[in-house]
Amino acid sequence: VQLVESGGGLVQAGGSLRLSCAASGFTFDDYAIGWFRQGPGTEREGVSYISRTSDSSDRSTYYSGSVKGRFTITSDNAKNTVYLQMNSLKPEDTAVYYCAASAITRGSSWDEPDEYDYWGQGTQVTVSS
């Protein structure tokens, strides 16, 4: 099982980045995918979530209040990849971003790290002011 994030980097405030999470080694349709981030000295926090295709082709998405309206999560099941489009980036978005896969979580607990089975290694996002 492998989750590989990419797309991080250094960007000025107001800029955009698109993160990718490429999955392999498990049945992608059976897993919900979450994006989390962890800044220096902070706990890992949920950023966004997309529900599993096996529950419904009309997938649910969730966002934390701090990113709602600026970030968009999408999925390309043909490529087993989930994307996080991040616009209007702010210095407080600086963190290591992780994607994670969960076979059990539903919408009510999407932002609980313990609900997730597999994690990527993370990709650094740095937003300069």
N, C-alpha and C positions, 0 to 999 in steps of 0.2 A: 504494500500500500504506500502510495506516495502522493503528497500534495506539494506543488512547487509554485511559490509566488515569484512574480517578476513585475517590473515596471516602476519600482520605486526610484527615488532620486532626490535631487535638490531642485527646488522651484521657488520662485518669489511669491510672496503673498498675492493672492488674486489669480494665480496661475492654476493649471490643471495637470493632472496625471491620471493615467488609467492603469490600475493594477490588474494582473491576471493571476488566476489560480488554476493550474493544470493538474488534473487528477488522474491517477492510474492505479490499477491493482484492486479495484472494487467496482461494484455495479453502481455507476454514477447516478442512475435514475432513482435508486433506493435511498439516497442520502440527501439531507438538507445541507446547505453550505452557509457558513457564517464567516463574516470578516470581523476580526478583533484588532485592537491596537493596544500597545503598551508604551507609554512615554517614560522618560527617566523618573524614577522614584514613584511611579504610579502603578496601580493595579491594572491588570488586563481588563479592557472594557469592550463590550459588544458595540460594533459599528453598524453592521447591516446583516441581513439574513434573507435567503431565498429558500422556499420550501421544496420538498422533494417532488419530482415529476410523478413518481408512483402514487402519490396521494391524489394529485389532480394536475392535469396539463395547464390549468389556470393557476399558476403558482402565486403564492403569497410572498410579499416582500415586507420587511420591516427595517426601520432605521432608528438610530438613537436620535434624541432630540437635538444634539449638537451638530449633526450632519444632515438632518432632514432638509430637503430642498436644495442641497448642494451635491450630494453623492447619489449615485444610481447604481444598483446592482442588477446585472443581467447574466444570463447563462446561455451558452452554446452547447447543447447536449451532444451534437455531432462531434464536437471537439473535446468533450469532457472538460470544459473550461468555464469558469465563472469569472466575471469581470467586475471591477469596482471603478466606475468613473467618478473622479473627484474633481469638482470644479470650485471656483472661488475659495481656494485653499487659504487657510489662516495659519499663523505661527503655532497656534495651539493644536493644530492637526499633526504636528511633528511627533513621530512615534515609529516604532517597528510595527508593521501591519502583518497580521497572520490570517490565513484562511484555515478553516476547520470543517470537518465533515461529521455529521451526526445522523445515526440511523433511527434515533428515538425522539428527538426534540420536536415539540410543536411550537406554535407561535407564542404561547404564554411564557416560555422559558428560553427563548431563542438566544438571549444574551448571557446565559449561564455557561461559563466555560466547561463545567463538569458534565454538561450534556453532550459534549463532543468526543468522538472516538479517535479521530485522526487530526493531526496538526501539521502544517507546513513549517518551514524553518524561519520564515519571516522575511520581509523586505523593508528596508529603511526608507522612510519618507521624511524629508527635512524641508520645512517651509521657512524661508528667510523673510524678515520684515523689511 
